Amino acid sequence: MKNTNNPSAFPIVGANTVRSEGMTLRDYFAAKAMQAMIGNPNIQGPDDSSKDFDLFSKRAYRYSDAMLKNREL
């Protein structure tokens, strides 16, 4: 499945083909955003509440979606 707005983060390019396996660019951006949020001492991290973890993951994907949108400009 080819998605030009959310391509594979690490496509495998061959002589005549491009295979898209693994994580998407959206997932990669979200992981980087999550890493920055968790590593920032000025941001209070989630406690053991699943609600807090959901908030952080949703926020990471919002950053990711904004980055994908701006790639189109």
Secondary structure, DSSP 4 states (H G I P E B T S, - for coil): ---SSS-BSS-EE-SS-EE--S-BHHHHHHHHHHHHHHH-TTSPPP-S-HHHHHHHHHHHHHHHHHHHHHHT-
